[in-house]
Amino acid sequence: MAEFNYEIVEEIAVLSENPKGWRKELNLVSWNSRPPKFDLRDWAPGHEKMGKGVTLTNEEFEALQEIIKGM
């Protein structure tokens, strides 16, 4: 598996936490030193492990916001 790095630039919100302490979070994350993107995924305590998630560009995040507002 290829090496990668990440930096959580901004912690925006915790949506939920399970009994094992993993939290579903919305953050701004820089992957492999690239510009940060909105990121929604499960994180282990301390952010040392992560689950599968979704990353969104600013434009995709804005589109999602508009869709949610219209629901």
mmCIF file of the N, C-alpha and C atoms, coordinates in Angstrom:
data_MODEL
# 
_entry.id   MODEL 
# 
loop_
_atom_site.group_PDB 
_atom_site.id 
_atom_site.type_symbol 
_atom_site.label_atom_id 
_atom_site.label_alt_id 
_atom_site.label_comp_id 
_atom_site.label_asym_id 
_atom_site.label_entity_id 
_atom_site.label_seq_id 
_atom_site.pdbx_PDB_ins_code 
_atom_site.Cartn_x 
_atom_site.Cartn_y 
_atom_site.Cartn_z 
_atom_site.occupancy 
_atom_site.B_iso_or_equiv 
_atom_site.pdbx_formal_charge 
_atom_site.auth_seq_id 
_atom_site.auth_comp_id 
_atom_site.auth_asym_id 
_atom_site.auth_atom_id 
_atom_site.pdbx_PDB_model_num 
ATOM 1   N N  . MET A 1 1  ? 0.845   -1.177 0.000  1.00 0.00 ? 1  MET A N  1 
ATOM 2   C CA . MET A 1 1  ? 0.000   0.000  0.000  1.00 0.00 ? 1  MET A CA 1 
ATOM 3   C C  . MET A 1 1  ? 0.895   1.246  0.000  1.00 0.00 ? 1  MET A C  1 
ATOM 4   N N  . ALA A 1 2  ? 0.540   2.223  -0.794 1.00 0.00 ? 2  ALA A N  1 
ATOM 5   C CA . ALA A 1 2  ? 1.327   3.445  -0.925 1.00 0.00 ? 2  ALA A CA 1 
ATOM 6   C C  . ALA A 1 2  ? 1.247   4.265  0.365  1.00 0.00 ? 2  ALA A C  1 
ATOM 7   N N  . GLU A 1 3  ? 2.331   4.927  0.688  1.00 0.00 ? 3  GLU A N  1 
ATOM 8   C CA . GLU A 1 3  ? 2.372   5.806  1.853  1.00 0.00 ? 3  GLU A CA 1 
ATOM 9   C C  . GLU A 1 3  ? 1.597   7.082  1.567  1.00 0.00 ? 3  GLU A C  1 
ATOM 10  N N  . PHE A 1 4  ? 0.960   7.615  2.584  1.00 0.00 ? 4  PHE A N  1 
ATOM 11  C CA . PHE A 1 4  ? 0.280   8.892  2.456  1.00 0.00 ? 4  PHE A CA 1 
ATOM 12  C C  . PHE A 1 4  ? 0.353   9.601  3.795  1.00 0.00 ? 4  PHE A C  1 
ATOM 13  N N  . ASN A 1 5  ? 0.115   10.909 3.765  1.00 0.00 ? 5  ASN A N  1 
ATOM 14  C CA . ASN A 1 5  ? 0.074   11.654 5.013  1.00 0.00 ? 5  ASN A CA 1 
ATOM 15  C C  . ASN A 1 5  ? -1.149  12.554 5.004  1.00 0.00 ? 5  ASN A C  1 
ATOM 16  N N  . TYR A 1 6  ? -1.508  13.002 6.186  1.00 0.00 ? 6  TYR A N  1 
ATOM 17  C CA . TYR A 1 6  ? -2.669  13.875 6.312  1.00 0.00 ? 6  TYR A CA 1 
ATOM 18  C C  . TYR A 1 6  ? -2.453  14.827 7.472  1.00 0.00 ? 6  TYR A C  1 
ATOM 19  N N  . GLU A 1 7  ? -3.117  15.962 7.367  1.00 0.00 ? 7  GLU A N  1 
ATOM 20  C CA . GLU A 1 7  ? -3.111  16.937 8.445  1.00 0.00 ? 7  GLU A CA 1 
ATOM 21  C C  . GLU A 1 7  ? -4.535  17.459 8.589  1.00 0.00 ? 7  GLU A C  1 
ATOM 22  N N  . ILE A 1 8  ? -5.086  17.335 9.781  1.00 0.00 ? 8  ILE A N  1 
ATOM 23  C CA . ILE A 1 8  ? -6.401  17.914 10.041 1.00 0.00 ? 8  ILE A CA 1 
ATOM 24  C C  . ILE A 1 8  ? -6.181  19.398 10.284 1.00 0.00 ? 8  ILE A C  1 
ATOM 25  N N  . VAL A 1 9  ? -6.568  20.201 9.301  1.00 0.00 ? 9  VAL A N  1 
ATOM 26  C CA . VAL A 1 9  ? -6.345  21.645 9.327  1.00 0.00 ? 9  VAL A CA 1 
ATOM 27  C C  . VAL A 1 9  ? -7.351  22.322 10.254 1.00 0.00 ? 9  VAL A C  1 
ATOM 28  N N  . GLU A 1 10 ? -8.618  21.844 10.218 1.00 0.00 ? 10 GLU A N  1 
ATOM 29  C CA . GLU A 1 10 ? -9.654  22.420 11.060 1.00 0.00 ? 10 GLU A CA 1 
ATOM 30  C C  . GLU A 1 10 ? -10.663 21.340 11.428 1.00 0.00 ? 10 GLU A C  1 
ATOM 31  N N  . GLU A 1 11 ? -10.951 21.218 12.721 1.00 0.00 ? 11 GLU A N  1 
ATOM 32  C CA . GLU A 1 11 ? -11.995 20.318 13.190 1.00 0.00 ? 11 GLU A CA 1 
ATOM 33  C C  . GLU A 1 11 ? -13.296 21.114 13.215 1.00 0.00 ? 11 GLU A C  1 
ATOM 34  N N  . ILE A 1 12 ? -14.244 20.738 12.356 1.00 0.00 ? 12 ILE A N  1 
ATOM 35  C CA . ILE A 1 12 ? -15.474 21.512 12.193 1.00 0.00 ? 12 ILE A CA 1 
ATOM 36  C C  . ILE A 1 12 ? -16.577 21.005 13.110 1.00 0.00 ? 12 ILE A C  1 
ATOM 37  N N  . ALA A 1 13 ? -16.850 19.690 13.101 1.00 0.00 ? 13 ALA A N  1 
ATOM 38  C CA . ALA A 1 13 ? -17.956 19.172 13.900 1.00 0.00 ? 13 ALA A CA 1 
ATOM 39  C C  . ALA A 1 13 ? -17.788 17.685 14.163 1.00 0.00 ? 13 ALA A C  1 
ATOM 40  N N  . VAL A 1 14 ? -18.290 17.260 15.319 1.00 0.00 ? 14 VAL A N  1 
ATOM 41  C CA . VAL A 1 14 ? -18.437 15.842 15.643 1.00 0.00 ? 14 VAL A CA 1 
ATOM 42  C C  . VAL A 1 14 ? -19.914 15.528 15.515 1.00 0.00 ? 14 VAL A C  1 
ATOM 43  N N  . LEU A 1 15 ? -20.252 14.591 14.628 1.00 0.00 ? 15 LEU A N  1 
ATOM 44  C CA . LEU A 1 15 ? -21.648 14.252 14.384 1.00 0.00 ? 15 LEU A CA 1 
ATOM 45  C C  . LEU A 1 15 ? -22.154 13.157 15.307 1.00 0.00 ? 15 LEU A C  1 
ATOM 46  N N  . SER A 1 16 ? -21.278 12.229 15.679 1.00 0.00 ? 16 SER A N  1 
ATOM 47  C CA . SER A 1 16 ? -21.670 11.150 16.585 1.00 0.00 ? 16 SER A CA 1 
ATOM 48  C C  . SER A 1 16 ? -20.412 10.484 17.142 1.00 0.00 ? 16 SER A C  1 
ATOM 49  N N  . GLU A 1 17 ? -20.629 9.679  18.192 1.00 0.00 ? 17 GLU A N  1 
ATOM 50  C CA . GLU A 1 17 ? -19.541 8.904  18.788 1.00 0.00 ? 17 GLU A CA 1 
ATOM 51  C C  . GLU A 1 17 ? -20.097 7.543  19.170 1.00 0.00 ? 17 GLU A C  1 
ATOM 52  N N  . ASN A 1 18 ? -19.357 6.478  18.839 1.00 0.00 ? 18 ASN A N  1 
ATOM 53  C CA . ASN A 1 18 ? -19.830 5.139  19.181 1.00 0.00 ? 18 ASN A CA 1 
ATOM 54  C C  . ASN A 1 18 ? -19.250 4.708  20.534 1.00 0.00 ? 18 ASN A C  1 
ATOM 55  N N  . PRO A 1 19 ? -19.717 3.587  21.082 1.00 0.00 ? 19 PRO A N  1 
ATOM 56  C CA . PRO A 1 19 ? -19.248 3.152  22.406 1.00 0.00 ? 19 PRO A CA 1 
ATOM 57  C C  . PRO A 1 19 ? -17.738 2.894  22.491 1.00 0.00 ? 19 PRO A C  1 
ATOM 58  N N  . LYS A 1 20 ? -17.088 2.615  21.366 1.00 0.00 ? 20 LYS A N  1 
ATOM 59  C CA . LYS A 1 20 ? -15.640 2.390  21.375 1.00 0.00 ? 20 LYS A CA 1 
ATOM 60  C C  . LYS A 1 20 ? -14.847 3.686  21.287 1.00 0.00 ? 20 LYS A C  1 
ATOM 61  N N  . GLY A 1 21 ? -15.529 4.825  21.183 1.00 0.00 ? 21 GLY A N  1 
ATOM 62  C CA . GLY A 1 21 ? -14.849 6.114  21.145 1.00 0.00 ? 21 GLY A CA 1 
ATOM 63  C C  . GLY A 1 21 ? -14.585 6.660  19.755 1.00 0.00 ? 21 GLY A C  1 
ATOM 64  N N  . TRP A 1 22 ? -14.899 5.880  18.716 1.00 0.00 ? 22 TRP A N  1 
ATOM 65  C CA . TRP A 1 22 ? -14.740 6.385  17.349 1.00 0.00 ? 22 TRP A CA 1 
ATOM 66  C C  . TRP A 1 22 ? -15.797 7.448  17.100 1.00 0.00 ? 22 TRP A C  1 
ATOM 67  N N  . ARG A 1 23 ? -15.389 8.533  16.434 1.00 0.00 ? 23 ARG A N  1 
ATOM 68  C CA . ARG A 1 23 ? -16.300 9.646  16.186 1.00 0.00 ? 23 ARG A CA 1 
ATOM 69  C C  . ARG A 1 23 ? -16.430 9.914  14.692 1.00 0.00 ? 23 ARG A C  1 
ATOM 70  N N  . LYS A 1 24 ? -17.663 10.171 14.260 1.00 0.00 ? 24 LYS A N  1 
ATOM 71  C CA . LYS A 1 24 ? -17.907 10.606 12.877 1.00 0.00 ? 24 LYS A CA 1 
ATOM 72  C C  . LYS A 1 24 ? -17.724 12.119 12.878 1.00 0.00 ? 24 LYS A C  1 
ATOM 73  N N  . GLU A 1 25 ? -16.746 12.598 12.104 1.00 0.00 ? 25 GLU A N  1 
ATOM 74  C CA . GLU A 1 25 ? -16.362 14.003 12.139 1.00 0.00 ? 25 GLU A CA 1 
ATOM 75  C C  . GLU A 1 25 ? -16.375 14.633 10.752 1.00 0.00 ? 25 GLU A C  1 
ATOM 76  N N  . LEU A 1 26 ? -16.698 15.925 10.744 1.00 0.00 ? 26 LEU A N  1 
ATOM 77  C CA . LEU A 1 26 ? -16.528 16.753 9.556  1.00 0.00 ? 26 LEU A CA 1 
ATOM 78  C C  . LEU A 1 26 ? -15.332 17.649 9.829  1.00 0.00 ? 26 LEU A C  1 
ATOM 79  N N  . ASN A 1 27 ? -14.305 17.524 9.007  1.00 0.00 ? 27 ASN A N  1 
ATOM 80  C CA . ASN A 1 27 ? -13.061 18.281 9.173  1.00 0.00 ? 27 ASN A CA 1 
ATOM 81  C C  . ASN A 1 27 ? -12.585 18.824 7.833  1.00 0.00 ? 27 ASN A C  1 
ATOM 82  N N  . LEU A 1 28 ? -11.669 19.770 7.902  1.00 0.00 ? 28 LEU A N  1 
ATOM 83  C CA . LEU A 1 28 ? -10.883 20.167 6.725  1.00 0.00 ? 28 LEU A CA 1 
ATOM 84  C C  . LEU A 1 28 ? -9.564  19.423 6.838  1.00 0.00 ? 28 LEU A C  1 
ATOM 85  N N  . VAL A 1 29 ? -9.266  18.596 5.826  1.00 0.00 ? 29 VAL A N  1 
ATOM 86  C CA . VAL A 1 29 ? -8.078  17.747 5.883  1.00 0.00 ? 29 VAL A CA 1 
ATOM 87  C C  . VAL A 1 29 ? -7.230  17.964 4.636  1.00 0.00 ? 29 VAL A C  1 
ATOM 88  N N  . SER A 1 30 ? -5.925  18.107 4.865  1.00 0.00 ? 30 SER A N  1 
ATOM 89  C CA . SER A 1 30 ? -4.957  18.165 3.769  1.00 0.00 ? 30 SER A CA 1 
ATOM 90  C C  . SER A 1 30 ? -4.374  16.762 3.597  1.00 0.00 ? 30 SER A C  1 
ATOM 91  N N  . TRP A 1 31 ? -4.593  16.177 2.443  1.00 0.00 ? 31 TRP A N  1 
ATOM 92  C CA . TRP A 1 31 ? -4.067  14.841 2.130  1.00 0.00 ? 31 TRP A CA 1 
ATOM 93  C C  . TRP A 1 31 ? -2.821  14.996 1.269  1.00 0.00 ? 31 TRP A C  1 
ATOM 94  N N  . ASN A 1 32 ? -1.724  14.361 1.679  1.00 0.00 ? 32 ASN A N  1 
ATOM 95  C CA . ASN A 1 32 ? -0.464  14.382 0.928  1.00 0.00 ? 32 ASN A CA 1 
ATOM 96  C C  . ASN A 1 32 ? -0.028  15.808 0.596  1.00 0.00 ? 32 ASN A C  1 
ATOM 97  N N  . SER A 1 33 ? -0.144  16.699 1.583  1.00 0.00 ? 33 SER A N  1 
ATOM 98  C CA . SER A 1 33 ? 0.312   18.098 1.473  1.00 0.00 ? 33 SER A CA 1 
ATOM 99  C C  . SER A 1 33 ? -0.422  18.887 0.382  1.00 0.00 ? 33 SER A C  1 
ATOM 100 N N  . ARG A 1 34 ? -1.600  18.435 -0.001 1.00 0.00 ? 34 ARG A N  1 
ATOM 101 C CA . ARG A 1 34 ? -2.407  19.150 -0.995 1.00 0.00 ? 34 ARG A CA 1 
ATOM 102 C C  . ARG A 1 34 ? -3.336  20.120 -0.271 1.00 0.00 ? 34 ARG A C  1 
ATOM 103 N N  . PRO A 1 35 ? -3.983  21.025 -1.014 1.00 0.00 ? 35 PRO A N  1 
ATOM 104 C CA . PRO A 1 35 ? -4.928  21.945 -0.372 1.00 0.00 ? 35 PRO A CA 1 
ATOM 105 C C  . PRO A 1 35 ? -6.016  21.161 0.375  1.00 0.00 ? 35 PRO A C  1 
ATOM 106 N N  . PRO A 1 36 ? -6.447  21.662 1.514  1.00 0.00 ? 36 PRO A N  1 
ATOM 107 C CA . PRO A 1 36 ? -7.430  20.925 2.317  1.00 0.00 ? 36 PRO A CA 1 
ATOM 108 C C  . PRO A 1 36 ? -8.789  20.824 1.635  1.00 0.00 ? 36 PRO A C  1 
ATOM 109 N N  . LYS A 1 37 ? -9.470  19.711 1.937  1.00 0.00 ? 37 LYS A N  1 
ATOM 110 C CA . LYS A 1 37 ? -10.820 19.459 1.437  1.00 0.00 ? 37 LYS A CA 1 
ATOM 111 C C  . LYS A 1 37 ? -11.701 19.123 2.634  1.00 0.00 ? 37 LYS A C  1 
ATOM 112 N N  . PHE A 1 38 ? -13.016 19.312 2.454  1.00 0.00 ? 38 PHE A N  1 
ATOM 113 C CA . PHE A 1 38 ? -13.954 18.879 3.478  1.00 0.00 ? 38 PHE A CA 1 
ATOM 114 C C  . PHE A 1 38 ? -13.922 17.360 3.513  1.00 0.00 ? 38 PHE A C  1 
ATOM 115 N N  . ASP A 1 39 ? -13.938 16.802 4.716  1.00 0.00 ? 39 ASP A N  1 
ATOM 116 C CA . ASP A 1 39 ? -13.769 15.365 4.881  1.00 0.00 ? 39 ASP A CA 1 
ATOM 117 C C  . ASP A 1 39 ? -14.744 14.867 5.939  1.00 0.00 ? 39 ASP A C  1 
ATOM 118 N N  . LEU A 1 40 ? -15.516 13.848 5.593  1.00 0.00 ? 40 LEU A N  1 
ATOM 119 C CA . LEU A 1 40 ? -16.479 13.254 6.512  1.00 0.00 ? 40 LEU A CA 1 
ATOM 120 C C  . LEU A 1 40 ? -16.128 11.781 6.668  1.00 0.00 ? 40 LEU A C  1 
ATOM 121 N N  . ARG A 1 41 ? -15.756 11.373 7.893  1.00 0.00 ? 41 ARG A N  1 
ATOM 122 C CA . ARG A 1 41 ? -15.379 9.977  8.133  1.00 0.00 ? 41 ARG A CA 1 
ATOM 123 C C  . ARG A 1 41 ? -15.334 9.691  9.625  1.00 0.00 ? 41 ARG A C  1 
ATOM 124 N N  . ASP A 1 42 ? -15.197 8.391  9.956  1.00 0.00 ? 42 ASP A N  1 
ATOM 125 C CA . ASP A 1 42 ? -15.010 7.964  11.335 1.00 0.00 ? 42 ASP A CA 1 
ATOM 126 C C  . ASP A 1 42 ? -13.528 8.029  11.680 1.00 0.00 ? 42 ASP A C  1 
ATOM 127 N N  . TRP A 1 43 ? -13.253 8.516  12.897 1.00 0.00 ? 43 TRP A N  1 
ATOM 128 C CA . TRP A 1 43 ? -11.882 8.614  13.400 1.00 0.00 ? 43 TRP A CA 1 
ATOM 129 C C  . TRP A 1 43 ? -11.780 7.930  14.754 1.00 0.00 ? 43 TRP A C  1 
ATOM 130 N N  . ALA A 1 44 ? -10.687 7.227  14.958 1.00 0.00 ? 44 ALA A N  1 
ATOM 131 C CA . ALA A 1 44 ? -10.393 6.644  16.265 1.00 0.00 ? 44 ALA A CA 1 
ATOM 132 C C  . ALA A 1 44 ? -9.987  7.775  17.219 1.00 0.00 ? 44 ALA A C  1 
ATOM 133 N N  . PRO A 1 45 ? -10.081 7.525  18.521 1.00 0.00 ? 45 PRO A N  1 
ATOM 134 C CA . PRO A 1 45 ? -9.609  8.543  19.462 1.00 0.00 ? 45 PRO A CA 1 
ATOM 135 C C  . PRO A 1 45 ? -8.155  8.933  19.144 1.00 0.00 ? 45 PRO A C  1 
ATOM 136 N N  . GLY A 1 46 ? -7.875  10.223 19.171 1.00 0.00 ? 46 GLY A N  1 
ATOM 137 C CA . GLY A 1 46 ? -6.534  10.704 18.866 1.00 0.00 ? 46 GLY A CA 1 
ATOM 138 C C  . GLY A 1 46 ? -6.225  10.822 17.383 1.00 0.00 ? 46 GLY A C  1 
ATOM 139 N N  . HIS A 1 47 ? -7.161  10.475 16.532 1.00 0.00 ? 47 HIS A N  1 
ATOM 140 C CA . HIS A 1 47 ? -7.000  10.566 15.075 1.00 0.00 ? 47 HIS A CA 1 
ATOM 141 C C  . HIS A 1 47 ? -5.865  9.709  14.523 1.00 0.00 ? 47 HIS A C  1 
ATOM 142 N N  . GLU A 1 48 ? -5.499  8.626  15.244 1.00 0.00 ? 48 GLU A N  1 
ATOM 143 C CA . GLU A 1 48 ? -4.414  7.784  14.739 1.00 0.00 ? 48 GLU A CA 1 
ATOM 144 C C  . GLU A 1 48 ? -4.887  6.760  13.710 1.00 0.00 ? 48 GLU A C  1 
ATOM 145 N N  . LYS A 1 49 ? -6.190  6.449  13.710 1.00 0.00 ? 49 LYS A N  1 
ATOM 146 C CA . LYS A 1 49 ? -6.771  5.541  12.712 1.00 0.00 ? 49 LYS A CA 1 
ATOM 147 C C  . LYS A 1 49 ? -8.026  6.191  12.165 1.00 0.00 ? 49 LYS A C  1 
ATOM 148 N N  . MET A 1 50 ? -8.398  5.776  10.946 1.00 0.00 ? 50 MET A N  1 
ATOM 149 C CA . MET A 1 50 ? -9.583  6.335  10.313 1.00 0.00 ? 50 MET A CA 1 
ATOM 150 C C  . MET A 1 50 ? -10.344 5.261  9.572  1.00 0.00 ? 50 MET A C  1 
ATOM 151 N N  . GLY A 1 51 ? -11.642 5.503  9.404  1.00 0.00 ? 51 GLY A N  1 
ATOM 152 C CA . GLY A 1 51 ? -12.473 4.639  8.591  1.00 0.00 ? 51 GLY A CA 1 
ATOM 153 C C  . GLY A 1 51 ? -12.599 5.209  7.188  1.00 0.00 ? 51 GLY A C  1 
ATOM 154 N N  . LYS A 1 52 ? -13.358 4.521  6.371  1.00 0.00 ? 52 LYS A N  1 
ATOM 155 C CA . LYS A 1 52 ? -13.614 5.031  5.026  1.00 0.00 ? 52 LYS A CA 1 
ATOM 156 C C  . LYS A 1 52 ? -14.432 6.306  5.129  1.00 0.00 ? 52 LYS A C  1 
ATOM 157 N N  . GLY A 1 53 ? -14.227 7.199  4.183  1.00 0.00 ? 53 GLY A N  1 
ATOM 158 C CA . GLY A 1 53 ? -14.942 8.453  4.239  1.00 0.00 ? 53 GLY A CA 1 
ATOM 159 C C  . GLY A 1 53 ? -15.133 9.072  2.875  1.00 0.00 ? 53 GLY A C  1 
ATOM 160 N N  . VAL A 1 54 ? -15.569 10.317 2.908  1.00 0.00 ? 54 VAL A N  1 
ATOM 161 C CA . VAL A 1 54 ? -15.845 11.081 1.694  1.00 0.00 ? 54 VAL A CA 1 
ATOM 162 C C  . VAL A 1 54 ? -15.124 12.415 1.804  1.00 0.00 ? 54 VAL A C  1 
ATOM 163 N N  . THR A 1 55 ? -14.434 12.806 0.735  1.00 0.00 ? 55 THR A N  1 
ATOM 164 C CA . THR A 1 55 ? -13.830 14.136 0.682  1.00 0.00 ? 55 THR A CA 1 
ATOM 165 C C  . THR A 1 55 ? -14.552 14.952 -0.383 1.00 0.00 ? 55 THR A C  1 
ATOM 166 N N  . LEU A 1 56 ? -14.726 16.236 -0.093 1.00 0.00 ? 56 LEU A N  1 
ATOM 167 C CA . LEU A 1 56 ? -15.448 17.126 -1.001 1.00 0.00 ? 56 LEU A CA 1 
ATOM 168 C C  . LEU A 1 56 ? -14.650 18.405 -1.220 1.00 0.00 ? 56 LEU A C  1 
ATOM 169 N N  . THR A 1 57 ? -14.599 18.851 -2.464 1.00 0.00 ? 57 THR A N  1 
ATOM 170 C CA . THR A 1 57 ? -14.007 20.153 -2.757 1.00 0.00 ? 57 THR A CA 1 
ATOM 171 C C  . THR A 1 57 ? -14.950 21.234 -2.224 1.00 0.00 ? 57 THR A C  1 
ATOM 172 N N  . ASN A 1 58 ? -14.503 22.468 -2.218 1.00 0.00 ? 58 ASN A N  1 
ATOM 173 C CA . ASN A 1 58 ? -15.363 23.582 -1.796 1.00 0.00 ? 58 ASN A CA 1 
ATOM 174 C C  . ASN A 1 58 ? -16.635 23.627 -2.639 1.00 0.00 ? 58 ASN A C  1 
ATOM 175 N N  . GLU A 1 59 ? -16.499 23.433 -3.944 1.00 0.00 ? 59 GLU A N  1 
ATOM 176 C CA . GLU A 1 59 ? -17.649 23.484 -4.841 1.00 0.00 ? 59 GLU A CA 1 
ATOM 177 C C  . GLU A 1 59 ? -18.627 22.342 -4.550 1.00 0.00 ? 59 GLU A C  1 
ATOM 178 N N  . GLU A 1 60 ? -18.109 21.142 -4.321 1.00 0.00 ? 60 GLU A N  1 
ATOM 179 C CA . GLU A 1 60 ? -18.968 20.007 -4.001 1.00 0.00 ? 60 GLU A CA 1 
ATOM 180 C C  . GLU A 1 60 ? -19.673 20.207 -2.655 1.00 0.00 ? 60 GLU A C  1 
ATOM 181 N N  . PHE A 1 61 ? -18.951 20.760 -1.690 1.00 0.00 ? 61 PHE A N  1 
ATOM 182 C CA . PHE A 1 61 ? -19.539 21.020 -0.381 1.00 0.00 ? 61 PHE A CA 1 
ATOM 183 C C  . PHE A 1 61 ? -20.659 22.049 -0.487 1.00 0.00 ? 61 PHE A C  1 
ATOM 184 N N  . GLU A 1 62 ? -20.438 23.107 -1.267 1.00 0.00 ? 62 GLU A N  1 
ATOM 185 C CA . GLU A 1 62 ? -21.474 24.124 -1.469 1.00 0.00 ? 62 GLU A CA 1 
ATOM 186 C C  . GLU A 1 62 ? -22.702 23.531 -2.157 1.00 0.00 ? 62 GLU A C  1 
ATOM 187 N N  . ALA A 1 63 ? -22.489 22.658 -3.141 1.00 0.00 ? 63 ALA A N  1 
ATOM 188 C CA . ALA A 1 63 ? -23.612 22.001 -3.821 1.00 0.00 ? 63 ALA A CA 1 
ATOM 189 C C  . ALA A 1 63 ? -24.400 21.132 -2.841 1.00 0.00 ? 63 ALA A C  1 
ATOM 190 N N  . LEU A 1 64 ? -23.695 20.411 -1.990 1.00 0.00 ? 64 LEU A N  1 
ATOM 191 C CA . LEU A 1 64 ? -24.347 19.572 -0.987 1.00 0.00 ? 64 LEU A CA 1 
ATOM 192 C C  . LEU A 1 64 ? -25.153 20.422 -0.006 1.00 0.00 ? 64 LEU A C  1 
ATOM 193 N N  . GLN A 1 65 ? -24.599 21.558 0.407  1.00 0.00 ? 65 GLN A N  1 
ATOM 194 C CA . GLN A 1 65 ? -25.319 22.470 1.301  1.00 0.00 ? 65 GLN A CA 1 
ATOM 195 C C  . GLN A 1 65 ? -26.632 22.912 0.663  1.00 0.00 ? 65 GLN A C  1 
ATOM 196 N N  . GLU A 1 66 ? -26.610 23.275 -0.606 1.00 0.00 ? 66 GLU A N  1 
ATOM 197 C CA . GLU A 1 66 ? -27.815 23.732 -1.297 1.00 0.00 ? 66 GLU A CA 1 
ATOM 198 C C  . GLU A 1 66 ? -28.853 22.620 -1.398 1.00 0.00 ? 66 GLU A C  1 
ATOM 199 N N  . ILE A 1 67 ? -28.382 21.403 -1.668 1.00 0.00 ? 67 ILE A N  1 
ATOM 200 C CA . ILE A 1 67 ? -29.296 20.267 -1.742 1.00 0.00 ? 67 ILE A CA 1 
ATOM 201 C C  . ILE A 1 67 ? -29.968 20.033 -0.397 1.00 0.00 ? 67 ILE A C  1 
ATOM 202 N N  . ILE A 1 68 ? -29.191 20.074 0.674  1.00 0.00 ? 68 ILE A N  1 
ATOM 203 C CA . ILE A 1 68 ? -29.745 19.840 2.010  1.00 0.00 ? 68 ILE A CA 1 
ATOM 204 C C  . ILE A 1 68 ? -30.728 20.945 2.372  1.00 0.00 ? 68 ILE A C  1 
ATOM 205 N N  . LYS A 1 69 ? -30.407 22.196 2.051  1.00 0.00 ? 69 LYS A N  1 
ATOM 206 C CA . LYS A 1 69 ? -31.324 23.302 2.330  1.00 0.00 ? 69 LYS A CA 1 
ATOM 207 C C  . LYS A 1 69 ? -32.654 23.108 1.621  1.00 0.00 ? 69 LYS A C  1 
ATOM 208 N N  . GLY A 1 70 ? -32.629 22.514 0.427  1.00 0.00 ? 70 GLY A N  1 
ATOM 209 C CA . GLY A 1 70 ? -33.836 22.328 -0.361 1.00 0.00 ? 70 GLY A CA 1 
ATOM 210 C C  . GLY A 1 70 ? -34.672 21.118 0.045  1.00 0.00 ? 70 GLY A C  1 
ATOM 211 N N  . MET A 1 71 ? -34.207 20.334 0.970  1.00 0.00 ? 71 MET A N  1 
ATOM 212 C CA . MET A 1 71 ? -34.952 19.132 1.392  1.00 0.00 ? 71 MET A CA 1 
ATOM 213 C C  . MET A 1 71 ? -36.099 19.480 2.330  1.00 0.00 ? 71 MET A C  1 
# 
